[in-house]
Amino acid sequence: MTGHPAPWPLLDPRITGLQGGRHNPVPFQQFILKVHSRCNLSCTYCYVYEMADQAWRQLPGRMSQAVADQAVRRIGEHARQQNLASVDVILHGGEPLLAGPEWLTGLAGSLRAEVPARVNISLQTNGTLLKPQVLGLLKELDVRVGVSLDGGAEATGRHRRYASGRNSFDRVARGLDLLRSSEFRDIYGGLLCTVDVRNDPVETYEALLEFDPPTVDLLIPHAHWGCPPPGSGYADWLITVFDRWYSAPVLRTRIRFFIELIQLVLGVSGAVEGLGLTPSTLIVVETDGAIKQLDSLSATYPGAADTGLHIATSAFDAALWHPTTIARQIGAEALCQQCQACPVMEVCGGGLYPHRYRPGDGFRNPSVYCADLLHLIEHVTARVAADIARIGATPVPGEDG
């Protein structure tokens, strides 16, 4: 691992919530490339277009070839310098499929040819542009496809709409029927669902299962202390789905959020940012080549995700020393005293970094979802502990007693 010539400096607690210390950086292994900054949908909760940071308005629509080439070189440079065996590259937007098939083909080819590590490429799409030709190309490129969907037609229509107000569900459903078919199933990454507590949790879960997803990601809406969550009862909603999923006789899909919670409850390190204390290894490149932090920071205030770095002039190693990277990598040291004293700190990890933000006070706060996270974690812990106790009390066949 490359080093920094001097200990990291005192950081402004208004920015990071930290008081100072030393940083032992962990290399980036997940690279989000914002290949297209525009979208053909107008989702009401989108942190890119609808929340605090409106910088997207000044960004080029599609990442230029020069920027894409330099991004590939920088990823390769980071992989080489940090001796990485593999990297994950997530093509994102906006809507990444708007970049076009030829452009995506060139990018995937360059990544595989120039990065001296195994390159796992995935693409997160709203699903409206999934057609046989597109999926055929993505399969040829070995690009896994994740689709955003909030449940059935009514649930999806609450937020995931075209600018005209038309519901996107029917078109997404047609794309998902193709993606889950035997022809394309091997590139089906899963579904990403943003929770709306107005939608029935069981109906939402069952609607997602209709598309046979290999995995489901459940996301709570981006919010913070200056922009409270829409509605309440997120723990109860998630617990209802958890119990349905956990108690099912057959595992029909993996729900990543719940699996991570169970692992953390059992003392196994997690890999999802927003749970546990594992250092974040994610970095973002915008369409203009700017190197940015976790893009959901756009929900907090204008410029919150900015690093001041650009791939034309800076290596990714430089971003390892940015205050926000440090705050997302040093675990409990970045948390407020209330979180550090909490009995579920190592499972919760303080929640997602943007959700801790309080205007005028920075990020050294509990998550705005603190009460919900505590309730959910206590419930999952109790269910897992009860099952472990029951298994431990069950006689093993062949043993006496």
N, C-alpha and C positions, 0 to 999 in steps of 0.2 A: 504494500500500500504506500502510495506517495505521501509525503508529509508536508506540513506547513512550516515555514521558516520560524514561526514564533507562536507562542500560546495564543489561543483566540482571545480577543480583547473583551473588556467589559461591554455588555450589550445593553441597549436602551430598554428597560423593562416595559416601557409603553409599547414597544414593538413586539418583543418576544415573551415578556413575562419572566425573564431570567435576571439573576443578580450577578452573574459572572462565574468563571470556572474554566476548565480545560475541555477541549473537544477532541475526541478520537473518531474521525469521520468513518462512516461506512459507505462504500462505493454505491453509486446509483446502479440499479439493475432493471428498473422499469422506466422506459422513456415514452412519454405520451407526445406524439407528433400531431399537432393541430393542422392537419393537411388542408382543411377548408374551413374558413371562419364564418360561413353563412349556412343557413338551414332552410329547408323547404317546409318546415313546420314552425308553429309559433306557440310553443308550450308555455303555459302561464307561469310555471314555477322555475323556468330555466335560469340557472345562476349566471350563465353567460350573457343572456340578452335582457333579462327582466330584473336583475338585482343591482347592487350598488355600483359595480364597475362597468362602465359603458365603453371601455377602450376598444371593443370589437368594431366599433363604427369607423375607426381609423385604420384597421388592419386590411391588408390585401385579401381578396376573396380566397384565392388558392395560393398555397405555398409555391414560390417560384422554383424552377429547376435548380437554380444556383443555391438557394437556401436548402432545398432537400439534399443536394449533393454534399453540402457542408455539414448538415446534420448527420448524415451517414458517416462522414469522416470523423466527426467529433465522437459519435458513439463507438466507432472502431478504435479511436485513440483512447477512450476511457476504458474500454474492454481490455485493450493491450496493456495499458499502464497499471490497471488494477488486477490484471491476471484473472479476468472473469471467464468462467466456463460457459455461461449462457447469459443472455439478456432478453427481456421482454420488450417488444415495441408495440404500442397500442396506437392505432390510427384513429384519430378522433376529430371532432369539429366543435361547433357546427355539425354538418352532415358529411362525413368523409367520402361517401360515394359520389358526392358532387364533384370531386376532384377528377373523375373520369377514369375509365378502364386503362387506357394507355399509360397515364401518369402513375397510377397505382402499380401497374406491371413494372415500370421502370424503377420505382422506389423499392419494391420488394426484391427485385433482382440485384440492385445495388447493395442493399442491406446484407443479403446472403453472400454476396461476392466479396465485400470489403470489410465486414466485421469479423475479427478473428475469434469468434465464439459461436455457439449455437444461438440462432436468432429465432425466437418464437414470436410470430407476428399475429396480432388479432385486430379486429376492427369493431368498433361500437357504433351501431347504426340505429336510426329510428325505424328501419324496416320497410319504409314505403317504397324504396327503390330496388328491392330484392326481386329479381327476375331470373329466369333460367340462364340467360347469357352471363349475367353478373355473377351468379353463384358458380357457374362453370369456371369462370376466370378465377374466382377466389379459391376454388378447390384446386385448380392447377397451380396457384401460387402458394398453396398450403397456408392460407390465412383463415384463422378461426373467427367466427362471426357471432357477436353478441348483439341482442336486440332489446331495445327499451319498450316495455309494455306494462301498463298499470293494472291489468286484469281483463275483464270482459269489455263489451262495447260501452256500457254505461260508465264504468270506472275509467276507461281510457279516454272517453269523450269529455270528462271533466277538465282535463288539462292538455292532453296531447292532440292538439287540433291544428289545422291549417290556419293561415292568417284570415281566411274567410269565415272561420268558425266551424268548418266542416270537420267531423270526427275522422281521425286517421285509422280507426280500428280495422275497417274492412280491408283496406289495402295492406296493412301490416299483417293481418291474419292470412291473406293470400301468400305473402312472402314467407311467413313462418310455415305454412303448409308445404311449401317447396323445400325450405331449409331442413325440416324434420323428415323429409322423404328419404328413402334408402339411398338415393343418388347423392344427396348432399349431407346426410346425417353426420358424417365424420368431421365436418367443419363447423358443426353447430356448437357454439360456445355456451349458450344459455340465455336467460332472460334477466333483465334488470327492471325492477319494479319500485317506483317511488310510492311510499305509503301515504294514503289519504284516509284518515280515520273515519271519514264519512262513508267510505266503501265497506261493505261487510267483509270481515277478514276471511271467513271461510269461503264465501263466494269468490273473493279475489284469488285466493290460493287455488281453488278448484278450476277457475278460469285459466290460470297460468298452466296448470297441469294438462289442460286440453291440448297444449302444443308440445307435450312430451319433452320439456326442457331437461338437458342433462344437469344443469345447475340453475339456481335462482338466486339473485342478489336482491335483498330487501333493503331499501335505503329510506331513512327518515329524511324529511325535507330539510334543506339547508336553512338554518336559522341561527340567531345569536341573541345576546342580551339586549341589543338595540333593535332587533327585528324578530320578535317572538315567533314560535312555531304556529302554523295555522291549525288551530284546534288543540285538543288535549286528549290524553288517554292512549298515548303511543305504546306504553308498556302493555296495557290490557289488550290492545290490538295484536301486538306481536306475540304475546303469550297465547292467545287463542290460536294463532297459526302454528306456533311452536308445539302446542299440545296435540294439534291435529297431525302435524308432521311426525313428531317424536313417537306418538302412540300408534301410528299406522302399522299394520302387519307386514307391509311391503314398502321398502323405501323407493318412492317413485321419482324423487329428484333429490339432489343435494342443495340444501339452503346454506349458502356459505356463511352468512352471519351467525346462524345457529351452530354450525359445525365449529366455527372459530370459538364461540362462547363455550361450548362443551370442552374443547381442547384446553382452553385457558382455565376453566374450572378444575380440570384434571392436572393442571400444572405444566401443560405442554405449550411452548411458545406459539404465538399466533402469527399470521401473515397478512392480516387485513388492517389497513390504517384506520384508526378510530376505535380499535380494541387492543388491549394489552399494551406492553411497553417496548415492543420490538422496534428498533430504529426504522424510520421510513427510508425507502430507497427509490423514491419516485421523483422524477423531474419532468418538466414540460417544455416543449419548444413550440412557440407560436408561429403563425404563417409568415410573419416578418423576420423570423429567426431569433426573436427575443427568448432568452432562457427564463422560465418562470417556475414558481413554486406550485404546489397543489392548486389546481385551477379553481376549485370550489372556494378558495379564498376570495374570489371575485364577489362572493355574497356579502363580504364584510364592509369593505370600503374601497374606493378607487385606488388602484396601485398596490393593493395588499399582496398580490402574487408576484409583483415585480422584483427582480434581483438586480437590475441595472446591467446585466450581462447579455452578451449577444454571441451567437455561435461563430460569427465572423472574426471576433477578436478574443474570445475567451473559451478555454476548455471547460468541460463539465466539472473538472476537479475544483475550479474556482468557486462553483456554486456550493461545494461541500462546506465552504467557510462562510456562507451567508447566514445571518442570524436566524432566519426562519428554518433553514435546514438544520442548524444546530438544535433549535427548539424541538424539531420533529425527530431528532435522533438521540437525545440524551435522556429520554424516558421520564422517570419520576422527578428528576431535577427541574424539569420545565413546568411542573404542576404546582398549583397553589397549595397552601398549607391544609386547606379543607380536604383536598384530594389526597394529599400525602398521608393524612390521618385516617382515610377511609378504609374499611376492612376489605373492600373489593377493588382497591386501586389497581392491583396487578392484572385483574380481569378487564376492568373498564378502561384503564389507561388514561382517564380524564376525558374520554370521548374524542370525537373528531376535532382536530385543531381549530377549524373555523368556528365551530359551535361554542368555543370558549370565549369568543371575542365580546368585549364590552366597550362601547364607545368611550374614549377618554381614559381607558384603563388597560387596554391591550388584551392579551390572551392568557394572562395568569389568573384564570377564573375556572370554576367548575363548568362543565358543559351546560348549556341552556336546557338540555335533556337529562340533567343529573338525576332527578327523581325517577324518571322513567327507566333510565339505565340501571339504577339500583334495584328497582322493583323487578325488572326483567332478569337481572343476574341472580338475585335471590331465588327467583322461581326456578330458573334453570339449574342452579346449584342444588336446590331441594330435590328436584326430579332425578338428577343424576345420582345424588347421594343415596336416595331411596332405592334406586336400582342396584347400586353397588352393594348396599347393605343386604338387599334381597338375594343377590347372587352369592354373596359371602355366606348367607345363612342356608343356602341350598346344598344339601349333601351331594358330594360328587359320586357318580355311579361307581360302585365297587368298593367304596370306603365304608368302614364300620359306622353305624349310627345313621 
